[in-house]
């Protein structure tokens, strides 16, 4: 992921001793994810989901999103952690990217309802719910989420 940083920061990190090749980083993440006995497997799955569902999309490289991998991770993790807020949220994000906004809203609501202690997570969920309502032209629903974010 470090290879996606701006050039100046990458050079500084390389000077300190970090390497910044995307291929090596992704290879290591995949090796860690595929090793089910690895302690870092859980974290690597979260990083792979964030990379494919947010970073690639924000960078404008929709075609590079590995939807098959995302589906595999979500299926496995939601089976293991059916109330896991992050995995519910990522499932909503995946549905949104696939253009299934109604389904995305349902998953975002499940994610928000699965935990109440982390307000920042609630706000990110509301933001996504706002856009989901917007894309479905549900203006009043979008207004409710916008108002909630404003407060």
Backbone as a printed PyTorch tensor [residue, N CA C, xyz], in Angstrom:
tensor([[[  0.8190,  -1.2030,   0.0000],
         [  0.0000,   0.0000,   0.0000],
         [  0.8570,   1.2590,   0.0000]],

        [[  2.0720,   1.1060,   0.5190],
         [  2.9630,   2.2470,   0.5650],
         [  3.2960,   2.7570,  -0.8370]],

        [[  3.2670,   1.8710,  -1.8120],
         [  3.6070,   2.2760,  -3.1820],
         [  2.5730,   3.2360,  -3.7640]],

        [[  1.4250,   3.3470,  -3.1370],
         [  0.3860,   4.2430,  -3.6250],
         [  0.5380,   5.6610,  -3.0850]],

        [[  1.4850,   5.8490,  -2.1650],
         [  1.7250,   7.1810,  -1.6050],
         [  2.4190,   8.0660,  -2.6300]],

        [[  2.3450,   9.3840,  -2.4380],
         [  3.0480,  10.2950,  -3.3490],
         [  4.5510,  10.0150,  -3.3700]],

        [[  5.1930,  10.3620,  -4.4760],
         [  6.6010,  10.0670,  -4.7030],
         [  7.5340,  10.5530,  -3.6090]],

        [[  7.3260,  11.7660,  -3.1180],
         [  8.2120,  12.3120,  -2.0830],
         [  8.1570,  11.4820,  -0.8050]],

        [[  6.9610,  11.1060,  -0.4230],
         [  6.8010,  10.3100,   0.7990],
         [  7.4070,   8.9280,   0.6060]],

        [[  7.2020,   8.3460,  -0.5700],
         [  7.7660,   7.0260,  -0.8720],
         [  9.2870,   7.0620,  -0.7880]],

        [[  9.9060,   8.0970,  -1.3520],
         [ 11.3690,   8.2080,  -1.3010],
         [ 11.8590,   8.3410,   0.1320]],

        [[ 11.1440,   9.1010,   0.9370],
         [ 11.5070,   9.2620,   2.3410],
         [ 11.3990,   7.9230,   3.0800]],

        [[ 10.3220,   7.1930,   2.8340],
         [ 10.1290,   5.8930,   3.4780],
         [ 11.2040,   4.9040,   3.0260]],

        [[ 11.5880,   4.9380,   1.7630],
         [ 12.6380,   4.0610,   1.2620],
         [ 13.9880,   4.4190,   1.8830]],

        [[ 14.2130,   5.7070,   2.1200],
         [ 15.4400,   6.1530,   2.7690],
         [ 15.5350,   5.5810,   4.1840]],

        [[ 14.4050,   5.5050,   4.8690],
         [ 14.3560,   4.9710,   6.2280],
         [ 14.5150,   3.4490,   6.2250]],

        [[ 14.2030,   2.8030,   5.1000],
         [ 14.4060,   1.3610,   5.0280],
         [ 13.2070,   0.5580,   4.5630]],

        [[ 12.0810,   1.2070,   4.3200],
         [ 10.9060,   0.5060,   3.8220],
         [ 10.9900,   0.3860,   2.3070]],

        [[ 10.4750,  -0.7030,   1.7770],
         [ 10.4070,  -0.8510,   0.3260],
         [  8.9860,  -0.5620,  -0.1300]],

        [[  8.8640,  -0.1370,  -1.3680],
         [  7.5580,   0.3230,  -1.8390],
         [  7.1870,  -0.2680,  -3.1780]],

        [[  7.2270,  -1.5650,  -3.3200],
         [  6.7620,  -2.1660,  -4.5560],
         [  5.3890,  -2.7730,  -4.3220]],

        [[  4.4680,  -2.3660,  -5.1360],
         [  3.0920,  -2.8070,  -4.9880],
         [  2.9730,  -4.3240,  -5.1470]],

        [[  3.6900,  -4.8700,  -6.0900],
         [  3.5990,  -6.3020,  -6.3670],
         [  4.0170,  -7.1330,  -5.1540]],

        [[  5.1240,  -6.7450,  -4.5390],
         [  5.6110,  -7.4810,  -3.3640],
         [  4.6140,  -7.3320,  -2.2090]],

        [[  4.1250,  -6.1220,  -2.0120],
         [  3.1570,  -5.8810,  -0.9450],
         [  1.8830,  -6.6940,  -1.1130]],

        [[  1.3490,  -6.7170,  -2.3210],
         [  0.1260,  -7.4840,  -2.5730],
         [  0.3800,  -8.9830,  -2.4480]],

        [[  1.5640,  -9.4150,  -2.8760],
         [  1.9200, -10.8240,  -2.7590],
         [  1.9770, -11.2370,  -1.2830]],

        [[  2.5690, -10.3840,  -0.4540],
         [  2.6600, -10.6660,   0.9820],
         [  1.2660, -10.6580,   1.6370]],

        [[  0.4500,  -9.7000,   1.2570],
         [ -0.9180,  -9.6480,   1.7940],
         [ -1.7050, -10.8990,   1.4170]],

        [[ -1.5970, -11.3120,   0.1760],
         [ -2.3110, -12.5140,  -0.2690],
         [ -1.7850, -13.7650,   0.4180]],

        [[ -0.4700, -13.8480,   0.6110],
         [  0.1070, -14.9970,   1.3110],
         [ -0.4050, -15.0490,   2.7460]],

        [[ -0.4670, -13.9090,   3.3640],
         [ -0.9740, -13.8240,   4.7370],
         [ -2.4590, -14.1710,   4.7800]],

        [[ -3.2290, -13.6680,   3.8340],
         [ -4.6640, -13.9770,   3.7910],
         [ -4.9040, -15.4650,   3.5460]],

        [[ -4.1430, -16.0670,   2.6580],
         [ -4.3390, -17.4810,   2.3200],
         [ -3.8860, -18.4310,   3.4210]],

        [[ -3.0440, -17.9760,   4.3440],
         [ -2.5970, -18.7930,   5.4630],
         [ -3.6030, -18.6390,   6.6040]],

        [[ -4.5440, -19.5600,   6.6910],
         [ -5.6460, -19.4480,   7.6540],
         [ -5.1810, -19.5560,   9.1070]],

        [[ -3.9740, -20.0650,   9.3510],
         [ -3.4750, -20.1790,  10.7210],
         [ -2.6500, -18.9650,  11.1450]],

        [[ -2.4560, -18.0310,  10.2300],
         [ -1.6530, -16.8360,  10.5000],
         [ -2.4470, -15.8590,  11.3660]],

        [[ -1.8000, -15.3060,  12.3720],
         [ -2.4640, -14.3250,  13.2370],
         [ -2.8700, -13.0640,  12.4820]],

        [[ -2.1280, -12.7480,  11.4400],
         [ -2.3980, -11.5350,  10.6690],
         [ -3.4280, -11.7360,   9.5700]],

        [[ -3.9980, -12.9280,   9.4680],
         [ -4.9550, -13.2320,   8.4010],
         [ -6.1860, -12.3320,   8.4810]],

        [[ -6.6650, -12.0900,   9.6830],
         [ -7.8390, -11.2420,   9.8850],
         [ -7.5570,  -9.8190,   9.4030]],

        [[ -6.4210,  -9.2650,   9.8280],
         [ -6.0580,  -7.9040,   9.4310],
         [ -5.8010,  -7.8080,   7.9310]],

        [[ -5.1680,  -8.8270,   7.3620],
         [ -4.9050,  -8.7850,   5.9200],
         [ -6.2050,  -8.8240,   5.1260]],

        [[ -7.2080,  -9.5370,   5.6260],
         [ -8.4940,  -9.5530,   4.9200],
         [ -9.1520,  -8.1730,   4.9640]],

        [[ -9.0520,  -7.4780,   6.0930],
         [ -9.5950,  -6.1220,   6.1820],
         [ -8.8560,  -5.1710,   5.2390]],

        [[ -7.5460,  -5.2960,   5.1750],
         [ -6.7540,  -4.4280,   4.2940],
         [ -7.0850,  -4.7070,   2.8320]],

        [[ -7.2200,  -5.9820,   2.4690],
         [ -7.5730,  -6.3210,   1.0870],
         [ -8.9490,  -5.7890,   0.7110]],

        [[ -9.8980,  -5.8660,   1.6380],
         [-11.2350,  -5.3220,   1.3750],
         [-11.1730,  -3.8070,   1.2030]],

        [[-10.4740,  -3.1280,   2.1120],
         [-10.3620,  -1.6700,   2.0200],
         [ -9.6580,  -1.2640,   0.7230]],

        [[ -8.6310,  -1.9850,   0.3690],
         [ -7.8880,  -1.6810,  -0.8600],
         [ -8.7890,  -1.8220,  -2.0840]],

        [[ -9.5040,  -2.9430,  -2.1720],
         [-10.3240,  -3.2100,  -3.3590],
         [-11.6080,  -2.3940,  -3.3950]],

        [[-12.1860,  -2.1020,  -2.2430],
         [-13.4840,  -1.4270,  -2.2310],
         [-13.3960,   0.0850,  -2.0700]],

        [[-12.2730,   0.5880,  -1.6070],
         [-12.1400,   2.0320,  -1.4390],
         [-10.9900,   2.6040,  -2.2560]],

        [[ -9.7990,   2.1640,  -1.9730],
         [ -8.6270,   2.7830,  -2.5750],
         [ -8.6360,   2.7050,  -4.0940]],

        [[ -8.8890,   1.5280,  -4.6230],
         [ -8.9030,   1.3730,  -6.0830],
         [-10.0110,   2.2230,  -6.7120]],

        [[-11.1670,   2.2450,  -6.0790],
         [-12.2980,   3.0170,  -6.6130],
         [-11.9840,   4.5100,  -6.5670]],

        [[-11.4280,   4.9800,  -5.4570],
         [-11.0890,   6.3970,  -5.3140],
         [-10.0240,   6.8040,  -6.3280]],

        [[ -9.1050,   5.9000,  -6.6130],
         [ -8.0380,   6.1830,  -7.5800],
         [ -8.5510,   6.1150,  -9.0200]],

        [[ -9.8160,   5.7270,  -9.2170],
         [-10.4030,   5.6790, -10.5530],
         [-10.0310,   4.4540, -11.3580]],

        [[ -9.6580,   3.3790, -10.6800],
         [ -9.2450,   2.1580, -11.3810],
         [-10.2420,   1.0330, -11.1080]],

        [[-11.5030,   1.2700, -11.4290],
         [-12.5730,   0.3050, -11.1540],
         [-12.2760,  -1.0830, -11.7180]],

        [[-11.6460,  -1.1230, -12.8660],
         [-11.3680,  -2.4060, -13.5250],
         [-10.3720,  -3.2530, -12.7310]],

        [[ -9.5580,  -2.6160, -11.8840],
         [ -8.5610,  -3.3490, -11.0990],
         [ -9.1430,  -3.9730,  -9.8340]],

        [[-10.3880,  -3.6530,  -9.5140],
         [-11.0280,  -4.2040,  -8.3180],
         [-11.2240,  -5.7110,  -8.4980]],

        [[-10.6820,  -6.4890,  -7.5820],
         [-10.7800,  -7.9460,  -7.6390],
         [-12.0750,  -8.3810,  -6.9420]],

        [[-13.1730,  -8.3380,  -7.6920],
         [-14.4830,  -8.6380,  -7.1090],
         [-14.5930, -10.0860,  -6.6410]],

        [[-13.9170, -10.9610,  -7.3370],
         [-13.9490, -12.3740,  -6.9410],
         [-13.3180, -12.5590,  -5.5590]],

        [[-12.1840, -11.9160,  -5.3380],
         [-11.5180, -11.9790,  -4.0390],
         [-12.3880, -11.3420,  -2.9560]],

        [[-12.9820, -10.1950,  -3.2800],
         [-13.8500,  -9.5060,  -2.3210],
         [-15.0140, -10.4030,  -1.9270]],

        [[-15.6510, -11.0310,  -2.9030],
         [-16.7620, -11.9420,  -2.6130],
         [-16.3100, -13.0990,  -1.7200]],

        [[-15.1430, -13.6570,  -2.0300],
         [-14.6050, -14.7760,  -1.2540],
         [-14.3600, -14.3720,   0.2020]],

        [[-13.7140, -13.2290,   0.3940],
         [-13.4160, -12.7560,   1.7480],
         [-14.7030, -12.4910,   2.5090]],

        [[-15.6410, -11.7810,   1.8770],
         [-16.8870, -11.4390,   2.5570],
         [-17.6980, -12.6760,   2.9140]],

        [[-17.7540, -13.6240,   2.0110],
         [-18.5150, -14.8530,   2.2810],
         [-17.9330, -15.5810,   3.4940]],

        [[-16.6150, -15.7280,   3.5030],
         [-15.9570, -16.4340,   4.6050],
         [-16.0970, -15.6770,   5.9230]],

        [[-15.8210, -14.3900,   5.9050],
         [-15.8110, -13.6140,   7.1520],
         [-17.2180, -13.3890,   7.7040]],

        [[-18.2080, -13.2150,   6.8360],
         [-19.5750, -13.0580,   7.3390],
         [-20.1250, -14.3730,   7.8850]],

        [[-19.6000, -15.4890,   7.4050],
         [-19.9770, -16.7790,   7.9810],
         [-19.3910, -16.9020,   9.3880]],

        [[-18.1320, -16.4660,   9.5490],
         [-17.4690, -16.5420,  10.8470],
         [-17.9310, -15.4580,  11.8100]],

        [[-18.1610, -14.2550,  11.2890],
         [-18.5240, -13.1010,  12.1100],
         [-19.7870, -12.4490,  11.5430]],

        [[-20.9590, -13.0690,  11.7500],
         [-22.1840, -12.5340,  11.1300],
         [-22.5820, -11.1460,  11.6280]],

        [[-22.0810, -10.7370,  12.7870],
         [-22.3820,  -9.4050,  13.3090],
         [-21.1540,  -8.4970,  13.3240]],

        [[-20.1350,  -8.8580,  12.5720],
         [-18.9170,  -8.0480,  12.5140],
         [-19.1720,  -6.7610,  11.7500]],

        [[-19.0610,  -5.6410,  12.4510],
         [-19.4150,  -4.3430,  11.8700],
         [-18.6300,  -4.0350,  10.6000]],

        [[-17.3270,  -4.2950,  10.6130],
         [-16.5220,  -3.9720,   9.4360],
         [-16.9100,  -4.8250,   8.2330]],

        [[-17.1460,  -6.0990,   8.4570],
         [-17.4910,  -6.9710,   7.3360],
         [-18.8950,  -6.6690,   6.8130]],

        [[-19.8150,  -6.3020,   7.7010],
         [-21.1460,  -5.8770,   7.2570],
         [-21.0390,  -4.5920,   6.4350]],

        [[-20.1970,  -3.6820,   6.9040],
         [-20.0010,  -2.4260,   6.1840],
         [-19.3790,  -2.6670,   4.8070]],

        [[-18.3410,  -3.5020,   4.7540],
         [-17.6980,  -3.7950,   3.4700],
         [-18.6540,  -4.5100,   2.5130]],

        [[-19.5400,  -5.3250,   3.0490],
         [-20.5470,  -5.9790,   2.2020],
         [-21.4620,  -4.9160,   1.5950]],

        [[-21.8460,  -3.9330,   2.3960],
         [-22.6400,  -2.8230,   1.8780],
         [-21.9100,  -2.0550,   0.8020]],

        [[-20.6350,  -1.8190,   1.0290],
         [-19.8200,  -1.1040,   0.0440],
         [-19.7290,  -1.8950,  -1.2630]],

        [[-19.5660,  -3.2140,  -1.1330],
         [-19.5050,  -4.0690,  -2.3210],
         [-20.8210,  -4.0020,  -3.0980]],

        [[-21.9260,  -4.0650,  -2.3850],
         [-23.2360,  -3.9710,  -3.0400],
         [-23.3930,  -2.6170,  -3.7360]],

        [[-22.9100,  -1.5600,  -3.1010],
         [-23.0070,  -0.2200,  -3.6820],
         [-22.1870,  -0.1340,  -4.9680]],

        [[-20.9910,  -0.6820,  -4.9550],
         [-20.1350,  -0.6520,  -6.1470],
         [-20.7630,  -1.4470,  -7.2840]],

        [[-21.4690,  -2.5160,  -6.9290],
         [-22.1360,  -3.3410,  -7.9460],
         [-23.4460,  -2.7150,  -8.4220]],

        [[-23.8430,  -1.5800,  -7.8440],
         [-25.0500,  -0.8850,  -8.2800],
         [-26.3200,  -1.3630,  -7.6100]],

        [[-26.2050,  -2.1370,  -6.5590],
         [-27.3700,  -2.6260,  -5.8200],
         [-27.5530,  -1.7720,  -4.5650]],

        [[-28.0570,  -0.5630,  -4.7780],
         [-28.1350,   0.4340,  -3.7050],
         [-29.0960,   0.0440,  -2.5990]],

        [[-30.2030,  -0.5970,  -2.9360],
         [-31.1740,  -1.0240,  -1.9160],
         [-30.5290,  -2.0510,  -0.9870]],

        [[-29.8550,  -3.0060,  -1.5670],
         [-29.1510,  -4.0150,  -0.7800],
         [-28.0340,  -3.3730,   0.0350]],

        [[-27.3300,  -2.4270,  -0.5550],
         [-26.2520,  -1.7310,   0.1510],
         [-26.7950,  -1.0400,   1.3970]],

        [[-27.9380,  -0.3710,   1.2730],
         [-28.5430,   0.3010,   2.4210],
         [-28.8440,  -0.6840,   3.5390]],

        [[-29.3500,  -1.8270,   3.1650],
         [-29.6580,  -2.8570,   4.1520],
         [-28.3990,  -3.2870,   4.9060]],

        [[-27.3000,  -3.5040,   4.1900],
         [-26.0530,  -3.9100,   4.8290],
         [-25.4600,  -2.7910,   5.6760]],

        [[-25.5500,  -1.5560,   5.2090],
         [-25.0440,  -0.4280,   6.0050],
         [-25.8290,  -0.2930,   7.3080]],

        [[-27.1300,  -0.4790,   7.2390],
         [-27.9440,  -0.4100,   8.4580],
         [-27.5690,  -1.5280,   9.4250]],

        [[-27.3420,  -2.7220,   8.8960],
         [-26.9030,  -3.8310,   9.7550],
         [-25.5700,  -3.5030,  10.4160]],

        [[-24.6680,  -2.9100,   9.6580],
         [-23.3570,  -2.5440,  10.2010],
         [-23.5050,  -1.5070,  11.3080]],

        [[-24.3050,  -0.4870,  11.0660],
         [-24.5060,   0.5520,  12.0760],
         [-25.2020,   0.0090,  13.3190]],

        [[-26.1310,  -0.9130,  13.1300],
         [-26.8600,  -1.4670,  14.2690],
         [-26.0650,  -2.5230,  15.0270]],

        [[-24.9960,  -3.0340,  14.4150],
         [-24.2230,  -4.0930,  15.0640],
         [-23.3380,  -3.5450,  16.1890]],

        [[-23.1090,  -2.2570,  16.1900],
         [-22.3390,  -1.6380,  17.2710],
         [-22.8150,  -0.2050,  17.4480]],

        [[-22.7580,   0.2650,  18.6720],
         [-23.2110,   1.6270,  18.9500],
         [-22.1560,   2.4560,  19.6810]],

        [[-21.0490,   1.8410,  20.0270],
         [-20.0630,   2.5420,  20.8520],
         [-19.1110,   3.4310,  20.0480]],

        [[-18.9010,   3.1230,  18.7870],
         [-17.9550,   3.8990,  17.9940],
         [-18.7240,   4.8480,  17.0760]],

        [[-18.8250,   6.0970,  17.4850],
         [-19.6170,   7.0980,  16.7690],
         [-19.0320,   7.3870,  15.3800]],

        [[-17.7140,   7.3990,  15.2620],
         [-17.0850,   7.6400,  13.9550],
         [-17.5070,   6.6190,  12.9190]],

        [[-17.6190,   5.3730,  13.3450],
         [-18.0730,   4.3200,  12.4370],
         [-19.5290,   4.5650,  12.0360]],

        [[-20.3320,   5.0020,  12.9910],
         [-21.7340,   5.3290,  12.7070],
         [-21.8130,   6.4390,  11.6450]],

        [[-20.9360,   7.4150,  11.7490],
         [-20.9550,   8.5290,  10.7920],
         [-20.5640,   8.0860,   9.3880]],

        [[-19.5840,   7.2050,   9.3010],
         [-19.1950,   6.6860,   7.9770],
         [-20.3670,   5.9050,   7.3830]],

        [[-21.0370,   5.1120,   8.2130],
         [-22.2150,   4.3740,   7.7510],
         [-23.3200,   5.3080,   7.2850]],

        [[-23.5420,   6.3820,   8.0480],
         [-24.5590,   7.3740,   7.6490],
         [-24.1920,   8.0370,   6.3270]],

        [[-22.9260,   8.3270,   6.1440],
         [-22.4660,   8.9310,   4.8930],
         [-22.7820,   8.0180,   3.7140]],

        [[-22.4830,   6.7420,   3.8740],
         [-22.7620,   5.7830,   2.8040],
         [-24.2670,   5.6150,   2.6030]],

        [[-25.0290,   5.6180,   3.6850],
         [-26.4910,   5.5340,   3.5760],
         [-27.0590,   6.7540,   2.8570]],

        [[-26.4730,   7.9100,   3.1280],
         [-26.8970,   9.1350,   2.4410],
         [-26.7140,   8.9850,   0.9350]],

        [[-25.5590,   8.4940,   0.5040],
         [-25.3060,   8.3470,  -0.9270],
         [-26.1680,   7.2470,  -1.5430]],

        [[-26.4090,   6.2180,  -0.7930],
         [-27.2770,   5.1530,  -1.2910],
         [-28.6890,   5.6910,  -1.5340]],

        [[-29.1940,   6.4550,  -0.5780],
         [-30.5170,   7.0670,  -0.7390],
         [-30.5110,   8.0600,  -1.9080]],

        [[-29.4500,   8.7940,  -2.0290],
         [-29.3130,   9.7570,  -3.1190],
         [-29.3810,   9.0640,  -4.4800]],

        [[-28.6290,   7.9700,  -4.6330],
         [-28.6140,   7.2490,  -5.9060],
         [-29.9600,   6.6030,  -6.2170]],

        [[-30.7440,   6.3070,  -5.1780],
         [-32.0710,   5.7200,  -5.3790],
         [-33.1450,   6.8080,  -5.4900]],

        [[-32.7370,   8.0620,  -5.4860],
         [-33.6150,   9.2340,  -5.5130],
         [-34.6240,   9.2340,  -4.3690]],

        [[-34.1870,   8.7780,  -3.2310],
         [-34.9920,   8.8260,  -2.0040],
         [-34.5420,  10.0570,  -1.2130]],

        [[-35.0380,  11.2350,  -1.6300],
         [-34.5290,  12.5020,  -1.1260],
         [-34.7830,  12.6900,   0.3610]],

        [[-35.9490,  12.3070,   0.8250],
         [-36.2610,  12.4850,   2.2540],
         [-35.3590,  11.6010,   3.1270]],

        [[-35.1370,  10.3970,   2.6680],
         [-34.2440,   9.4960,   3.3970],
         [-32.8250,  10.0730,   3.4130]],

        [[-32.3720,  10.5910,   2.2860],
         [-31.0470,  11.2030,   2.2170],
         [-30.9710,  12.4060,   3.1570]],

        [[-32.0570,  13.1610,   3.2300],
         [-32.1060,  14.3230,   4.1150],
         [-31.9830,  13.9060,   5.5780]],

        [[-32.6060,  12.8000,   5.9480],
         [-32.5240,  12.2910,   7.3290],
         [-31.0670,  11.9800,   7.6850]],

        [[-30.3570,  11.3040,   6.7740],
         [-28.9610,  10.9520,   7.0470],
         [-28.0620,  12.1850,   7.0320]],

        [[-28.3360,  13.1230,   6.1430],
         [-27.5570,  14.3740,   6.1050],
         [-27.7610,  15.1490,   7.4010]],

        [[-29.0010,  15.1900,   7.8590],
         [-29.3100,  15.8860,   9.1100],
         [-28.6160,  15.2170,  10.2880]],

        [[-28.6060,  13.9000,  10.2900],
         [-27.9380,  13.1600,  11.3610],
         [-26.4450,  13.4550,  11.3690]],

        [[-25.8480,  13.5640,  10.2020],
         [-24.4160,  13.8870,  10.1210],
         [-24.1450,  15.3190,  10.5600]],

        [[-25.0750,  16.2090,  10.2800],
         [-24.9090,  17.5840,  10.6530],
         [-24.9030,  17.7670,  12.1650]],

        [[-25.6930,  16.9460,  12.8560],
         [-25.7790,  17.0590,  14.3210],
         [-24.6300,  16.3230,  14.9170]]])
